[in-house]
Amino acid sequence: MVDKAGLGSLLAGLILIALGAYGILIYLDEVISVLKGSLGVIAVLIGIFLAVIGFFIMKE
């Protein structure tokens, strides 16, 4: 016997994956721009994190 909640969740997940892939293909240039921008933001956040840790390590 198949669990109906699990089957519904699986079907909803597959539909969302298909819609997301379709959206990525349509707006590929914008998706690449967002990824480039987010990589820069992540690099800045990691740099701030390492600087704060380095400050506290030197303070000891």
Order of alpha helices (4+ residues) and beta strands (2+ residues): alpha-alpha
